Amino acid sequence: MNNSSKLILVTGATGYIASRLIPQLLDRGYAVRALARKPNCLCSRNWYDQVEVVQGNVMESESLAPALKGVHTAYYLIHNMSLGYGYTKLEMQAARNFAQAAEEADVRHIIYLGGLADEVSQDISPHLLSRIKTGEWLREGKVPVTDFRASVIAGSGSTSFEMSRFMTELFPIIPSHVWLKNRSQPIAVQNVMDYLLSALEKWEPTSSVLEIGGPEVMTYHDLMRRYARARGHQRSFFFLPYIPVNFMAFGVGLMTPVPRRIARALVRGMSDDSIVTHKNAHEIYPEINLIDFDSAVRQALANLHPQRIECVWAAGDESPSGQGGQIRARTLKHEGFFITHAKLKLALEPEKVFAIVAKLAEGLKLRQFIVETVEADKLILLKSTAALPGQGWFEWRLGRDTSQANASTCLSQTSYFAPRGMLGFLYWYLSYPFRILAFQRQINNIARNSTTRQK
């Protein structure tokens, strides 16, 4: 059976791991079906037109049959931590629903990515216990399951990595729970992809549990210190004997891209060592060359560029058309950036909107910006040359709105700022009121000029 004849289902398609896995499956010639609760959140992905996107929810058994029909292998990349207390019961129901539906659809193989911890420990955190139990619940069905248990995933977009990145950037002296002295075995995101793909291509019809980690064992505070060193920061740690988990989660949710409910689970998970004790994964897949942590960090820093991150904010937001009213700007933290974004629809051809945007770009070029990338009628990306405690970009993306019969353009305006150290955070928050006004003025000028062009 060649790759193109194997239909692969990827669940949790809007998530971090799935967004990295799907392009690599496509590159290897597989037919891919992506399962998401909100499929419209995928329409900004570069691979959207190359996959079959289906709506479904693992909590609703009846929605899984169409998604699993004709599937050879299914990747189970789902968790419910964002739902807060009680998510472990939901994890059980979801996994059992999926295992049963996969069996009924005659799926050949399930590949699951979970968490790594000592499952016989009496103090294992609910988060990691749930990750381990999810694999067990999937294996209750008759479909063979390859259950990977991973430590911290080192790569842009990983929740644990982004939590560490933002906290390390912000604090010269990092207030720390004694849990940071526990050990982890971080694994580069590309090595996670290597294992997930190898499990697909070297599959044997038996279930297995495989622990995966990078080549080095280190404490959580060593992990943060080594990230700081790669960024050129000096960081110290102030260890406290006790910090309430909810208080830590509140701080993490406030200062990093990780929502408070997920942060609470991740912080509590640091109470456990997360290291490989059974090296069976390396024995089964000896061809995988493990990437050291410092190299993984350097790769993550190399991805600190607007054209190398997943534009997860660009889909599913409904903004005013630009024909009247105020355009709403969104702000978020993502993959090392503070991001401000707005989207609108204009009743003009892309080439006419591009001309308006290009004129605005000329004005910004006079104010400490340079043009980094231009694609006619599609993209203008400017880079700041100002002496800032970080790096900044300003971007316009244009696309033809095919949902409209008449000439119409979708325009996205986005600003990016990657803070460097505490000064970068102070600059962002103190200047935010002025920058958001300037941002809104730019997008409203485009809407106003477009309306004038129509007359």
PLY file of the C-alpha trace (Angstrom):
ply
format ascii 1.0
element vertex 455
property float x
property float y
property float z
element edge 454
property int vertex1
property int vertex2
end_header
0.00 0.00 0.00
1.54 3.36 -1.02
1.29 6.46 1.14
-1.37 8.21 -0.95
-3.77 5.28 -0.48
-3.58 5.52 3.32
-6.04 7.99 4.82
-4.66 9.49 8.04
-6.91 11.22 10.58
-5.35 13.90 12.77
-7.47 14.91 15.75
-6.93 18.12 17.68
-6.07 19.74 14.34
-6.04 23.28 15.76
-3.40 22.31 18.34
0.35 22.75 18.45
1.51 19.21 17.63
-1.09 18.67 14.89
-0.13 21.92 13.18
3.46 20.63 12.89
2.51 17.06 12.01
0.04 17.68 9.19
2.51 19.43 6.83
5.02 16.62 7.30
2.38 13.98 6.54
1.48 15.87 3.37
5.15 16.12 2.38
5.36 12.31 2.63
2.40 11.88 0.30
-0.32 10.86 2.75
-3.99 11.74 2.35
-4.90 13.67 5.51
-8.22 14.32 7.20
-8.23 16.92 9.98
-10.77 16.77 12.82
-11.66 19.96 14.69
-14.54 21.21 16.79
-14.32 24.57 14.97
-13.08 23.89 11.43
-13.17 27.60 10.49
-10.22 28.09 12.85
-8.07 26.16 10.37
-8.74 28.23 7.26
-5.64 30.43 7.71
-3.25 27.46 7.76
-1.02 27.05 4.71
-2.10 23.42 4.33
-5.86 24.03 4.62
-6.61 23.41 0.93
-4.58 20.19 0.90
-6.52 18.32 3.60
-10.07 17.18 4.17
-11.41 19.13 7.14
-14.29 17.65 9.15
-16.19 18.96 12.14
-16.37 16.65 15.13
-16.08 16.38 18.89
-14.70 13.37 20.75
-17.23 14.07 23.50
-20.01 13.38 20.98
-19.73 9.77 19.78
-22.10 10.24 16.85
-19.78 12.85 15.27
-16.84 10.44 15.09
-18.16 7.87 12.62
-17.96 10.17 9.55
-14.51 11.37 10.60
-13.14 7.83 10.97
-14.71 6.31 7.84
-12.00 4.81 5.62
-9.17 5.85 7.98
-6.07 3.63 8.19
-4.32 5.37 11.11
-5.65 7.97 13.56
-3.53 10.36 15.62
-5.09 11.14 18.98
-3.70 14.58 19.94
-6.40 15.83 22.29
-6.51 17.06 25.87
-9.16 18.85 27.94
-6.99 20.80 30.42
-8.49 24.12 29.33
-11.84 23.03 30.79
-10.45 23.24 34.33
-11.54 21.12 37.29
-13.10 17.81 36.32
-11.23 17.53 33.03
-9.90 14.07 33.94
-13.40 12.57 33.75
-13.83 14.21 30.36
-10.51 12.73 29.21
-11.78 9.27 30.11
-15.06 9.69 28.27
-13.34 11.17 25.21
-10.74 8.41 24.96
-13.31 5.62 25.36
-15.60 7.25 22.79
-12.75 7.44 20.32
-11.51 3.89 20.91
-15.02 2.50 20.40
-15.64 4.56 17.26
-12.24 3.59 15.81
-13.02 -0.09 16.40
-16.40 0.23 14.69
-14.80 2.02 11.72
-12.16 -0.71 11.34
-9.26 1.68 11.92
-5.96 -0.19 11.83
-3.87 1.88 14.26
-4.11 4.69 16.82
-1.07 6.82 17.67
-1.32 8.81 20.91
0.98 11.43 22.42
0.76 11.70 26.21
2.87 12.79 29.17
5.87 11.24 30.87
6.03 10.51 34.61
6.47 7.65 37.06
3.00 6.12 36.98
3.53 4.18 40.24
4.36 7.36 42.18
1.95 8.16 45.00
2.28 11.91 44.35
1.82 11.99 40.59
0.00 15.14 39.46
-3.58 14.86 38.14
-2.43 16.26 34.79
0.24 13.64 34.13
-1.88 10.85 35.62
-4.65 11.81 33.20
-2.22 11.80 30.27
-1.07 8.29 31.22
-4.60 7.03 31.87
-5.79 8.35 28.50
-3.41 5.92 26.82
-4.80 3.10 28.94
-8.39 4.03 28.07
-7.53 4.07 24.37
-5.97 0.62 24.71
-9.20 -0.77 26.18
-10.48 -0.98 22.60
-9.42 -3.57 20.04
-7.48 -1.17 17.79
-3.70 -1.36 18.48
-2.37 1.80 20.11
1.15 3.23 20.03
1.29 5.31 23.21
4.16 7.82 23.32
4.91 9.45 26.67
6.89 12.66 26.26
8.60 15.03 28.67
8.74 18.81 28.05
8.54 19.52 24.32
11.14 22.12 23.32
9.87 24.21 20.43
8.00 27.40 19.57
4.32 27.02 20.39
4.65 24.24 22.97
2.70 25.33 26.05
5.40 24.26 28.50
8.15 25.86 26.39
6.21 29.13 25.95
5.51 29.28 29.68
9.23 28.94 30.41
10.18 31.35 27.60
7.99 34.23 28.77
8.80 33.84 32.46
12.53 33.69 31.72
12.38 36.74 29.47
10.45 38.75 32.08
12.19 38.16 35.41
15.91 38.80 36.10
15.32 36.97 39.39
12.70 34.29 38.94
10.50 33.50 41.97
10.40 29.71 42.04
8.70 26.81 43.70
11.00 24.04 44.93
9.37 21.88 42.24
11.71 23.53 39.72
14.46 21.37 41.23
12.72 18.26 39.89
14.09 16.64 36.75
12.86 16.65 33.17
14.14 15.26 29.88
13.09 17.82 27.26
12.66 16.60 23.71
12.90 18.73 20.56
9.60 19.10 18.72
11.21 17.73 15.54
12.12 14.54 17.41
8.51 14.24 18.52
7.54 14.49 14.85
10.17 11.84 14.02
8.63 9.40 16.50
5.04 10.08 15.42
5.94 9.53 11.77
8.08 6.46 12.44
5.22 4.87 14.36
3.08 5.29 11.26
5.65 3.91 8.82
7.09 1.10 10.94
3.82 0.00 12.50
3.34 -3.49 13.87
-0.16 -4.71 14.85
0.44 -4.64 18.61
-0.06 -2.01 21.28
2.99 -0.49 22.93
3.93 2.17 25.49
7.07 4.13 24.59
8.80 6.77 26.70
10.51 9.49 24.66
12.89 12.24 25.73
15.93 14.11 24.52
19.57 13.14 25.16
19.88 15.17 28.39
18.28 15.09 31.84
18.07 18.45 33.61
16.08 20.21 36.32
13.31 22.59 35.33
15.32 25.56 36.56
18.34 24.40 34.51
16.03 24.32 31.50
15.08 27.96 32.08
18.67 28.98 32.77
19.86 27.45 29.50
17.14 29.25 27.58
18.27 32.49 29.25
21.87 31.83 28.24
20.83 31.32 24.61
19.11 34.73 24.73
22.10 36.40 26.37
20.35 36.90 29.74
21.67 36.37 33.24
19.00 34.78 35.41
18.89 33.82 39.08
16.27 31.88 41.01
14.67 32.69 44.35
13.30 29.44 45.74
10.34 29.56 48.09
9.28 26.57 50.19
5.64 27.01 49.23
3.67 28.99 46.63
-0.04 28.24 46.15
-0.57 26.54 42.81
-3.55 28.76 41.96
-1.46 31.86 42.66
1.32 30.60 40.39
-1.20 29.70 37.69
-2.72 33.19 37.91
0.70 34.78 37.39
1.57 32.46 34.50
-1.80 33.10 32.85
-1.29 36.85 33.21
2.26 37.05 31.87
2.47 34.20 29.31
0.37 32.81 26.42
-0.69 29.84 28.58
-4.28 30.17 29.91
-4.65 30.01 33.69
-6.51 26.68 33.68
-3.81 24.99 31.60
-1.07 26.72 33.61
-2.48 25.24 36.83
-2.18 21.71 35.40
1.32 22.32 34.03
2.62 23.93 37.22
1.24 21.08 39.31
2.91 18.66 36.86
6.32 20.03 37.84
5.95 18.23 41.16
7.00 15.04 39.35
10.22 13.98 37.67
9.59 13.57 33.94
12.40 11.35 32.69
12.78 8.25 30.54
13.20 5.07 32.58
12.51 2.57 29.78
14.55 3.12 26.60
12.38 0.94 24.40
11.58 3.79 21.99
15.24 4.20 21.07
15.57 0.45 20.56
12.57 0.35 18.20
13.51 3.53 16.29
17.33 3.67 16.37
17.38 5.78 13.20
16.11 8.84 15.09
18.96 11.22 15.96
18.08 13.00 19.18
18.54 16.78 19.18
20.14 18.35 22.26
18.24 21.00 24.21
20.48 23.94 23.28
20.03 23.16 19.57
16.26 22.95 20.05
16.28 26.37 21.73
18.36 27.86 18.92
15.84 26.53 16.40
12.97 28.02 18.41
14.76 31.39 18.44
15.38 31.12 14.69
11.59 30.79 14.32
11.10 34.14 16.07
9.87 35.72 12.85
6.33 36.53 11.62
6.63 34.27 8.58
7.70 31.24 10.61
4.88 31.00 13.14
1.37 29.61 12.97
-1.17 32.43 12.42
-3.70 30.86 14.77
-5.34 34.26 15.42
-6.18 34.98 11.77
-9.12 32.59 11.36
-12.59 32.59 12.75
-12.69 36.23 13.85
-15.53 38.21 12.38
-14.66 41.89 12.09
-16.81 44.70 10.67
-16.71 44.99 6.91
-14.94 48.31 6.95
-17.93 50.05 5.34
-18.71 51.82 8.59
-18.13 51.36 12.29
-14.96 50.75 14.28
-12.76 47.81 13.41
-11.99 45.69 16.48
-8.33 44.87 17.15
-7.34 41.73 19.07
-4.22 41.33 21.19
-2.57 38.07 22.25
0.72 36.43 23.19
1.93 33.67 20.88
5.24 31.88 20.11
7.39 34.54 21.77
5.44 37.51 20.40
3.01 40.12 21.60
0.60 40.38 18.67
-2.08 42.91 17.71
-4.38 41.91 14.88
-7.40 43.20 12.98
-9.27 41.80 10.00
-11.81 43.35 7.65
-13.52 42.85 4.31
-13.41 45.51 1.62
-15.54 45.76 -1.53
-12.50 46.32 -3.77
-10.17 44.14 -5.81
-6.96 43.09 -3.98
-4.78 45.14 -6.34
-6.64 48.36 -5.43
-6.46 47.62 -1.70
-2.76 46.81 -2.12
-2.18 50.26 -3.63
-3.77 51.87 -0.56
-1.71 49.75 1.82
1.51 50.42 -0.11
0.98 54.15 0.32
0.59 53.71 4.08
3.71 51.54 4.13
5.66 54.37 2.49
4.64 56.61 5.37
5.79 54.06 7.96
9.12 53.66 6.15
9.84 57.26 7.06
9.32 56.37 10.74
12.04 53.78 11.39
10.71 50.88 9.36
12.21 49.02 6.41
10.44 46.83 3.87
11.42 43.22 4.51
9.01 41.30 2.24
6.64 42.30 -0.56
4.37 40.02 -2.60
2.34 41.99 -5.10
-1.35 42.23 -4.13
-0.77 39.75 -1.26
1.70 40.84 1.43
3.73 43.74 2.79
5.95 43.09 5.81
7.86 45.92 7.45
10.56 45.54 10.11
11.25 48.16 12.77
14.74 49.67 12.84
14.09 51.60 16.07
16.30 50.97 19.09
13.75 48.88 21.00
14.18 46.26 23.78
13.03 43.63 21.32
12.12 43.15 17.66
9.08 44.59 15.90
7.26 44.04 12.60
4.14 45.42 10.90
2.29 43.31 8.33
-0.60 43.52 5.89
-1.93 40.34 4.22
-4.50 40.43 1.43
-6.61 37.70 -0.11
-9.54 37.58 -2.47
-12.83 36.89 -0.69
-14.30 34.07 -2.77
-17.51 34.03 -0.71
-18.66 37.24 -2.39
-19.98 37.48 -5.95
-18.58 40.98 -6.43
-14.98 42.14 -6.11
-14.02 41.78 -2.45
-10.80 41.54 -0.43
-9.99 40.14 3.01
-7.34 42.27 4.68
-5.40 41.33 7.82
-3.29 43.93 9.62
-0.93 42.59 12.29
1.83 44.02 14.45
4.42 41.79 16.12
6.72 42.54 19.02
9.17 39.99 20.47
10.23 41.39 23.88
13.80 41.02 25.05
14.07 40.87 28.83
12.10 42.87 31.39
12.62 46.14 29.48
10.81 44.58 26.54
7.78 43.79 28.71
7.80 47.27 30.27
8.00 48.88 26.84
5.07 46.81 25.57
2.72 47.48 28.48
3.60 51.15 29.05
3.35 52.12 25.38
0.35 49.92 24.64
-2.38 52.64 24.85
-0.54 54.79 22.32
0.30 51.93 19.98
-3.23 50.54 19.93
-4.54 53.98 18.96
-2.00 54.19 16.12
-2.89 50.64 15.05
-6.61 51.44 14.97
-5.92 54.66 13.05
-4.05 52.73 10.35
-6.76 50.11 9.80
-9.53 52.72 9.87
-7.62 54.83 7.31
-7.53 51.81 5.00
-11.27 51.25 5.45
-12.00 54.94 4.84
-9.79 55.18 1.75
-11.34 52.01 0.36
-14.82 53.46 0.75
-13.70 56.60 -1.08
-12.29 54.51 -3.96
-15.68 52.84 -4.43
-17.45 56.11 -5.09
0 1
1 2
2 3
3 4
4 5
5 6
6 7
7 8
8 9
9 10
10 11
11 12
12 13
13 14
14 15
15 16
16 17
17 18
18 19
19 20
20 21
21 22
22 23
23 24
24 25
25 26
26 27
27 28
28 29
29 30
30 31
31 32
32 33
33 34
34 35
35 36
36 37
37 38
38 39
39 40
40 41
41 42
42 43
43 44
44 45
45 46
46 47
47 48
48 49
49 50
50 51
51 52
52 53
53 54
54 55
55 56
56 57
57 58
58 59
59 60
60 61
61 62
62 63
63 64
64 65
65 66
66 67
67 68
68 69
69 70
70 71
71 72
72 73
73 74
74 75
75 76
76 77
77 78
78 79
79 80
80 81
81 82
82 83
83 84
84 85
85 86
86 87
87 88
88 89
89 90
90 91
91 92
92 93
93 94
94 95
95 96
96 97
97 98
98 99
99 100
100 101
101 102
102 103
103 104
104 105
105 106
106 107
107 108
108 109
109 110
110 111
111 112
112 113
113 114
114 115
115 116
116 117
117 118
118 119
119 120
120 121
121 122
122 123
123 124
124 125
125 126
126 127
127 128
128 129
129 130
130 131
131 132
132 133
133 134
134 135
135 136
136 137
137 138
138 139
139 140
140 141
141 142
142 143
143 144
144 145
145 146
146 147
147 148
148 149
149 150
150 151
151 152
152 153
153 154
154 155
155 156
156 157
157 158
158 159
159 160
160 161
161 162
162 163
163 164
164 165
165 166
166 167
167 168
168 169
169 170
170 171
171 172
172 173
173 174
174 175
175 176
176 177
177 178
178 179
179 180
180 181
181 182
182 183
183 184
184 185
185 186
186 187
187 188
188 189
189 190
190 191
191 192
192 193
193 194
194 195
195 196
196 197
197 198
198 199
199 200
200 201
201 202
202 203
203 204
204 205
205 206
206 207
207 208
208 209
209 210
210 211
211 212
212 213
213 214
214 215
215 216
216 217
217 218
218 219
219 220
220 221
221 222
222 223
223 224
224 225
225 226
226 227
227 228
228 229
229 230
230 231
231 232
232 233
233 234
234 235
235 236
236 237
237 238
238 239
239 240
240 241
241 242
242 243
243 244
244 245
245 246
246 247
247 248
248 249
249 250
250 251
251 252
252 253
253 254
254 255
255 256
256 257
257 258
258 259
259 260
260 261
261 262
262 263
263 264
264 265
265 266
266 267
267 268
268 269
269 270
270 271
271 272
272 273
273 274
274 275
275 276
276 277
277 278
278 279
279 280
280 281
281 282
282 283
283 284
284 285
285 286
286 287
287 288
288 289
289 290
290 291
291 292
292 293
293 294
294 295
295 296
296 297
297 298
298 299
299 300
300 301
301 302
302 303
303 304
304 305
305 306
306 307
307 308
308 309
309 310
310 311
311 312
312 313
313 314
314 315
315 316
316 317
317 318
318 319
319 320
320 321
321 322
322 323
323 324
324 325
325 326
326 327
327 328
328 329
329 330
330 331
331 332
332 333
333 334
334 335
335 336
336 337
337 338
338 339
339 340
340 341
341 342
342 343
343 344
344 345
345 346
346 347
347 348
348 349
349 350
350 351
351 352
352 353
353 354
354 355
355 356
356 357
357 358
358 359
359 360
360 361
361 362
362 363
363 364
364 365
365 366
366 367
367 368
368 369
369 370
370 371
371 372
372 373
373 374
374 375
375 376
376 377
377 378
378 379
379 380
380 381
381 382
382 383
383 384
384 385
385 386
386 387
387 388
388 389
389 390
390 391
391 392
392 393
393 394
394 395
395 396
396 397
397 398
398 399
399 400
400 401
401 402
402 403
403 404
404 405
405 406
406 407
407 408
408 409
409 410
410 411
411 412
412 413
413 414
414 415
415 416
416 417
417 418
418 419
419 420
420 421
421 422
422 423
423 424
424 425
425 426
426 427
427 428
428 429
429 430
430 431
431 432
432 433
433 434
434 435
435 436
436 437
437 438
438 439
439 440
440 441
441 442
442 443
443 444
444 445
445 446
446 447
447 448
448 449
449 450
450 451
451 452
452 453
453 454
